[in-house]
Amino acid sequence: MLNEEFPLRVEAVPAARTSEWRAEDSFPPRQTQAWQLLFVRSGTIEERCDDRRVLLRAGGLLFHQPGEVFAMTTAGEVPPETLRIDFYCTCAAMDRFRGVMLHAEPAEQHDLNWLANAANELFDPAPAPGKPPVIRQELPFGAMQQFIIHLENLLILLARRCRRAKRPVARVRRERRQAALVEEARAYFSENLEHEVKIDELCRAVGCTRPQLQQAFRARLHRTAMEEFSAMRIEYAAQLLARGASPGEVASQMHYCSGAYFSQKFRAATGHTPSAYRRIQQGLPAKRQNKQQKAKSESKSTIAEGPQKV
């Protein structure tokens, strides 16, 4: 029966864990005894939900209902981080979460981040692969109550959203997928600015095809993925130059094929050679003065002084 004052109460949390996974990690199928919240903090995973499999990217979350068989396999080359919370809740309000996949909104991130940080303070790692984590023997006063309060607040926020939101139309779903794909690709770029990333390498890392990747970048940024990566590399190179690194050092550190090629790319993007940009950022004088300007300056200086007396 639905209690109007307390429509959603968590009765117990038998297991919770924030886990970092390596590429190609997985764990075998296991049946849930309670509800389970799964949140992907970073990377991409493939999650089994009984007979179906879903791909969850960073920010995605779903619920496994009691008795459901689940398993996980990492996807892509970016090591994912996940939060899993098993909890007992018999309230009718939980029905709206059955079979639903969501993407965390800013209002929900506070509780999700708090729960992710607190989970490993309450529970020790699983004793064996595929087994649930174990609650610690000694906990700070009120620690589990705090955990349940944050979990209940998160569930209330999610329940409100599930109740008011209709299933987005195909266009909205596509735009969300594209935005998530671009965000994940740019994160991969940021981690690999010091060497050339190939398009196939990127597709494997984010778990998509080349047409999907290019379509997402053209729709969201109006440029190709490699054009975005080139721009990010130039921006990083500019930061290194501004800190005092020489053009040769930057070209070598970022594995450009030659200093001349780096200079050509940098000048095309910024309008300055790497050397000139470095001098400008450090407030150094120009390397040499234009001959015409120098002659004009000397002429003005002579006129200002006037004829010298003999």
Secondary structure, 3 states (H helix, E strand, C coil): CCCCCCCCCCCEEEEEEEEECCCCCEEEEEECCCEEEEEEEECEEEEEECCEEEEEECCEEEEECCCCEEEEEEECCCCCEEEEEEEECCCHHHHHHCCCEEECCHHHHHHHHHHHHHHHHHEECCCCCCCCCEECCCCCCCHHHHHHHHHHHHHHHHHHHHHHCCCCCHHHHHHHHHHHHHHHHHHHHHHCCCCCCCHHHHHHHHCCCHHHHHHHHHHHHCCCHHHHHHHHHHHHHHHHHHCCCCHHHHHHHCCCCCHHHHHHHHHHHHCCCHHHHHHHHHCCCCCCCCHHHHHHHHHHHHHHHCCCCC
